[in-house]
Amino acid sequence: MKFRTLIACLTALVAGLFALSLVTGVAPVGPGESYAALLRDDGGPLTMVMREIRLPRAILAVMIGVSLGLSGAAMQGFLRNPLAEPGLIGVSSSAALGAVLALQTGFAAAFALALPVAALVGAGIGVALILFLAGPGGGAFTLILAGIALSALTGALTSLVLNLSPNPFAANEIVFWMMGSLADRSFDHVWMALPVMAVGWLALARTGRGLEALTLGEDAAASMGFDLSRLRLILLGGVAASVGAATAVAGAIGFVGLVVPHLLRPLVGGRPSRLLLASALGGAALVLAADVAVRMVLPGRDLKLGVLMALVGAPVFLHLIWRRRGQS
Amino acid sequence: MTLLRLDHLTVRRGPCAVLSGISLSIGAGECVGLIGPNGAGKTTLMRAALGLMPMEGASSLAALSATARAAQAAWLPQSPEIAWPVTVRHLVSLGAMARGRPADHPSVQRATDRMDLAAFCDRAANGLSGGEQARVLIARAMAQDTPLLLADEPIAGLDPAQQIRTMRAFRDLAAEGRSVLVSLHDLGLAARHCTRIIVLHAGGLAADGSPAEVLTDELIAGVFGVTSYRAETAMGAVFQPMDTVAP
């Protein structure tokens, strides 16, 4: 398939799912009426539902999908490993720890966006630690090891917070938040996450040529004029900003960054630079589809997006491992 | 014109010097064979010369900015890797990309023709046989279209015909005024195709000169620890290692 055709198809898919997401919900209203209420400001409750609940939810799904898909493609390209995903460098678990601490200490209730702000701070500290641990000249292997160490540490600290939680309601809230969801988000979340994510997207979009050169390994890429330390800094900064912001507003949503680049790689001829845009759109489509699905499968039961994604993603992951086992 | 100058190049790994005080220069139009036993420091010499590892002393290449270096020298590592199923055509074009040139630059087609890749241009590069992949990667380095090419054991794993074709391609590059520094273990191929031989032994420079000057029985016995059968043919010298000699 030609690259332009693929991008056009994925864009159309995202647009279609976006439109579907806008008309999916508990309110028993037809699509025509919903779109009319969205476009025409009559001050009625349906306009409010469309503009204040469904529209930001659909926009956030696109933003989070783009962030996760793009970061996954960049991470796999940088580490030259199809099993890499954004969570590998511990940014999402650091963000989760920040959010959990905010919930536990009551800081989350201090102001409207206290929880995502705390998560973003967690992500920032996480990426700083990774850069410190992996050092300026370290290769992919050191980065993975540092990421595993950080994920283990933040995971243990999150468990410790839960373990010592004196209040079962707070613990319950933490557990539900960690499952990842787009329910009850507003434009405040969009405006808070968008600038941070946009910085991350722009950074990751600049890594394309470097990732192409890395197809030949670190030594060859360095000899081709690419400063790998700088590339790594841009890439980690980009992943931290986009995935940190995604985790901050929606909780932990796994597998998108792993599965989407893997599925789309054959369609872009394996080229890491082309996979960036394709995965960004593919990630948006997958998160939109999953967010529509959680509302359709169990309406009114608040099935968590992260849970559904893991239920779909884990079998794909197992399939990946199975195929690699066959190859070796 | 000097394309590479090394001045007292020393590389240490812990307390041990892997390379000590290597000084040499390579001018235009040379096909230089870098030979020496395993562990002599051939790969280290090339990587240090390119500025890819910490070293003492000076290298004219390492002193350049990354972009200027990519325009001056192409590097073909010993353990090459092709991470993704990109087409052979695209992979070779990465050489042009390193120079900021488009994928359809004439250097890409020239390199593809030189390494005889037309038959599998549209196939996934990482699905080819080891020997075919080696040829693709040599073409990628050639497509970078630099005055100097450094290749670390590029003909290991190639069949005899491809070994000869590759060495001939390097010799042709030298005839065009470029230079090649190629490490290899086949002394016969080195003698027939290289214009100059540099011998490394235990991290030091054991000999540097024309194949006839350098490849003596004494040197081969002293450096490689083997006796060899030697014959002069119309095509050049033939070396066949025969037996090990006592150290």
HADDOCK unambig.tbl for C-alpha pairs under 7 A between the chains (distance, minus, plus):
assign (segid A and resid 80 and name CA) (segid B and resid 83 and name CA) 5.80 0.50 0.50
assign (segid A and resid 213 and name CA) (segid B and resid 94 and name CA) 6.76 0.50 0.50
assign (segid A and resid 215 and name CA) (segid B and resid 82 and name CA) 5.59 0.50 0.50
assign (segid A and resid 215 and name CA) (segid B and resid 83 and name CA) 4.94 0.50 0.50
assign (segid A and resid 215 and name CA) (segid B and resid 84 and name CA) 6.37 0.50 0.50
assign (segid A and resid 216 and name CA) (segid B and resid 80 and name CA) 6.73 0.50 0.50
assign (segid A and resid 216 and name CA) (segid B and resid 81 and name CA) 5.15 0.50 0.50
assign (segid A and resid 216 and name CA) (segid B and resid 82 and name CA) 5.17 0.50 0.50
assign (segid A and resid 216 and name CA) (segid B and resid 83 and name CA) 6.63 0.50 0.50
assign (segid A and resid 217 and name CA) (segid B and resid 81 and name CA) 5.68 0.50 0.50
assign (segid A and resid 220 and name CA) (segid B and resid 75 and name CA) 6.39 0.50 0.50
assign (segid A and resid 220 and name CA) (segid B and resid 76 and name CA) 6.84 0.50 0.50
assign (segid A and resid 220 and name CA) (segid B and resid 77 and name CA) 6.71 0.50 0.50
assign (segid A and resid 223 and name CA) (segid B and resid 70 and name CA) 6.05 0.50 0.50
assign (segid A and resid 223 and name CA) (segid B and resid 74 and name CA) 6.80 0.50 0.50
assign (segid A and resid 223 and name CA) (segid B and resid 75 and name CA) 6.17 0.50 0.50
assign (segid A and resid 224 and name CA) (segid B and resid 70 and name CA) 4.97 0.50 0.50
assign (segid A and resid 224 and name CA) (segid B and resid 98 and name CA) 5.04 0.50 0.50
assign (segid A and resid 225 and name CA) (segid B and resid 66 and name CA) 4.41 0.50 0.50
assign (segid A and resid 225 and name CA) (segid B and resid 67 and name CA) 4.62 0.50 0.50
assign (segid A and resid 225 and name CA) (segid B and resid 69 and name CA) 6.76 0.50 0.50
assign (segid A and resid 225 and name CA) (segid B and resid 70 and name CA) 5.06 0.50 0.50
assign (segid A and resid 225 and name CA) (segid B and resid 98 and name CA) 6.50 0.50 0.50
assign (segid A and resid 226 and name CA) (segid B and resid 66 and name CA) 6.67 0.50 0.50
assign (segid A and resid 269 and name CA) (segid B and resid 85 and name CA) 6.65 0.50 0.50
assign (segid A and resid 269 and name CA) (segid B and resid 86 and name CA) 5.50 0.50 0.50
assign (segid A and resid 270 and name CA) (segid B and resid 84 and name CA) 5.39 0.50 0.50
assign (segid A and resid 270 and name CA) (segid B and resid 85 and name CA) 5.00 0.50 0.50
assign (segid A and resid 270 and name CA) (segid B and resid 86 and name CA) 4.94 0.50 0.50
assign (segid A and resid 271 and name CA) (segid B and resid 86 and name CA) 5.96 0.50 0.50
